[in-house]
Amino acid sequence: MKIIVAGGSGFIGSHIVDVLQEQGQEVLIYDLEAPRYGQACAFVRGDTRDVDRMAQIMKPGDIVYLIAAEANVNRFFESPRFSNDITANATLAVLEAARRASVSRVILASTEWVYGSLPETVEESIITEDTHYAQNPDHLYTSSKIASELFCKNYRELYGVNYTIMRYGIPFGERARPETVTPIFIRRIIRSEPITIHGDGSQSRQFIYVKDLAKGNAACLSTAAENQIFNLNGTKRVSVLQIVKTLEEILGKKATLNFVEDRKGNFKGRFISSEKAGVLLGWSPALEYEEAMKMYVEWFLKND
Ligand SMILES: NC(=O)c1ccc[n+]([C@@H]2O[C@H](COP(=O)([O-])OP(=O)(O)OC[C@H]3O[C@@H](n4cnc5c(N)ncnc54)[C@H](O)[C@@H]3O)[C@@H](O)[C@H]2O)c1
């Protein structure tokens, strides 16, 4: 049995491949781009929308991680049809290939965005995998990921293709896209450039260190994860000011902050529980936010 990681050349996918290889699994990366972080495993260049090509490389009993998708929500806004094509439509294509090839499971990368943004009155509520999908998703990315999840459930019901759905929090760490919040903040502090903060900086998010997230992905290989949904997220909420403070301490340098008016609808964040992954898969993040950030900054200073 081999494990196919579609999107294994990207940020999160490459870390998943690393963990799977450390565990001695036979891994094949299927991606439009060749591996860029030195992964020594089989590689097939191909498109997730290409059912025939995917079905050709799949063998009965294989497990497929579908990590490839449009991860940049801004590009979803700019080119919705293309972005949906490589996200929801691609999920349908991979499921169809999986059905033809009788693979044992498709493990899908989804997102906490499927819960949408709840009104402020319920912002403190705890979200679990039983919390309903956003009824009126306010972003194309959310709709496309909900569709992807629903296709997995349909393929299980209609054709018996097993799935696991992983709903990621906000990942940070080595190999992250440079335009995401943490690398932007690090660079601004190093260069003594001001950091713009909307509102008072108390709005918080749950971050998940990418190496811990990758271990959570690998934990989903367990048969206990079959036809289940798991939140894979950090253990606490971190405010914008706490991100800055953490980075100031690690870098030994004060940041210059520029406070501007709060963005409309900048929701303050809710707690997403990953307890189910703890109970069923024995997974929880190994590192505290601050420890993980220290590892990342060390890497960043050597590699940026
Ligand atoms: N990065 C985040 O903030 C975040 C948060 C939550 C969920 N996710 C989800 O995690 C997954 C991975 O995100 P990432 O940040 O690693 O993205 P990424 O852009 O770094 O990696 C995606 C990989 O998929 C490949 N790919 C894209 N379209 C393809 C196609 N049609 N056929 C084959 N390969 C294709 C790309 O070449 C790339 O290597 C996505 O499904 C994303 O929606 C990401």
The ligand as an SDF file (V2000), in Angstrom:
LIG
                    3D

 44 48  0  0  0  0  0  0  0  0999 V2000
   -2.3200   27.7170    4.1980 N   0  0  0  0  0  0  0  0  0  0  0  0
   -3.4050   27.9630    4.9130 C   0  0  0  0  0  0  0  0  0  0  0  0
   -3.5210   29.0150    5.5550 O   0  0  0  0  0  0  0  0  0  0  0  0
   -4.5150   26.9410    4.9700 C   0  0  0  0  0  0  0  0  0  0  0  0
   -5.4660   27.0000    5.9970 C   0  0  0  0  0  0  0  0  0  0  0  0
   -6.4910   26.0410    6.0540 C   0  0  0  0  0  0  0  0  0  0  0  0
   -6.5720   25.0740    5.0620 C   0  0  0  0  0  0  0  0  0  0  0  0
   -5.6440   25.0500    4.0570 N   0  0  0  0  0  0  0  0  0  0  0  0
   -5.7700   24.0400    3.0210 C   0  0  0  0  0  0  0  0  0  0  0  0
   -4.5940   23.2340    3.0420 O   0  0  0  0  0  0  0  0  0  0  0  0
   -4.2770   22.7940    1.7310 C   0  0  0  0  0  0  0  0  0  0  0  0
   -2.8330   23.0890    1.4110 C   0  0  0  0  0  0  0  0  0  0  0  0
   -2.5650   24.4590    1.5650 O   0  0  0  0  0  0  0  0  0  0  0  0
   -1.0810   25.0330    1.3810 P   0  0  0  0  0  0  0  0  0  0  0  0
   -1.0210   26.2990    2.1640 O   0  0  0  0  0  0  0  0  0  0  0  0
   -0.0730   23.9840    1.6250 O   0  0  0  0  0  0  0  0  0  0  0  0
   -1.0980   25.3900   -0.1800 O   0  0  0  0  0  0  0  0  0  0  0  0
    0.1130   25.5200   -1.2150 P   0  0  0  0  0  0  0  0  0  0  0  0
   -0.3690   26.4520   -2.2640 O   0  0  0  0  0  0  0  0  0  0  0  0
    1.4030   25.8060   -0.5100 O   0  0  0  0  0  0  0  0  0  0  0  0
    0.2300   24.0550   -1.8130 O   0  0  0  0  0  0  0  0  0  0  0  0
   -0.6960   23.5320   -2.7180 C   0  0  0  0  0  0  0  0  0  0  0  0
    0.0160   22.5440   -3.6260 C   0  0  0  0  0  0  0  0  0  0  0  0
   -0.9480   22.0030   -4.5130 O   0  0  0  0  0  0  0  0  0  0  0  0
   -0.4460   22.0250   -5.8390 C   0  0  0  0  0  0  0  0  0  0  0  0
   -1.5730   22.1430   -6.7610 N   0  0  0  0  0  0  0  0  0  0  0  0
   -2.4010   23.2100   -6.9210 C   0  0  0  0  0  0  0  0  0  0  0  0
   -3.3220   22.9560   -7.8610 N   0  0  0  0  0  0  0  0  0  0  0  0
   -3.0590   21.6940   -8.3060 C   0  0  0  0  0  0  0  0  0  0  0  0
   -3.6670   20.8670   -9.2740 C   0  0  0  0  0  0  0  0  0  0  0  0
   -4.7200   21.2760   -9.9800 N   0  0  0  0  0  0  0  0  0  0  0  0
   -3.1480   19.6350   -9.4750 N   0  0  0  0  0  0  0  0  0  0  0  0
   -2.0710   19.1980   -8.7650 C   0  0  0  0  0  0  0  0  0  0  0  0
   -1.4470   19.9490   -7.8360 N   0  0  0  0  0  0  0  0  0  0  0  0
   -1.9430   21.1860   -7.6180 C   0  0  0  0  0  0  0  0  0  0  0  0
    0.4880   23.2200   -5.8920 C   0  0  0  0  0  0  0  0  0  0  0  0
    1.4520   23.0890   -6.9420 O   0  0  0  0  0  0  0  0  0  0  0  0
    1.1090   23.1920   -4.4880 C   0  0  0  0  0  0  0  0  0  0  0  0
    2.2860   22.4090   -4.4720 O   0  0  0  0  0  0  0  0  0  0  0  0
   -5.3000   23.4570    0.8040 C   0  0  0  0  0  0  0  0  0  0  0  0
   -6.3340   22.5500    0.5620 O   0  0  0  0  0  0  0  0  0  0  0  0
   -5.8000   24.6210    1.6240 C   0  0  0  0  0  0  0  0  0  0  0  0
   -7.0840   25.0250    1.2570 O   0  0  0  0  0  0  0  0  0  0  0  0
   -4.6140   25.9380    4.0070 C   0  0  0  0  0  0  0  0  0  0  0  0
  1  2  1  0
  2  3  2  0
  2  4  1  0
  4  5  1  0
  4 44  2  0
  5  6  2  0
  6  7  1  0
  7  8  2  0
  8  9  1  0
  8 44  1  0
  9 10  1  0
  9 42  1  0
 10 11  1  0
 11 12  1  0
 11 40  1  0
 12 13  1  0
 13 14  1  0
 14 15  2  0
 14 16  1  0
 14 17  1  0
 17 18  1  0
 18 19  2  0
 18 20  1  0
 18 21  1  0
 21 22  1  0
 22 23  1  0
 23 24  1  0
 23 38  1  0
 24 25  1  0
 25 26  1  0
 25 36  1  0
 26 27  1  0
 26 35  1  0
 27 28  2  0
 28 29  1  0
 29 30  1  0
 29 35  2  0
 30 31  1  0
 30 32  2  0
 32 33  1  0
 33 34  2  0
 34 35  1  0
 36 37  1  0
 36 38  1  0
 38 39  1  0
 40 41  1  0
 40 42  1  0
 42 43  1  0
M  CHG  2   8   1  16  -1
M  END
$$$$
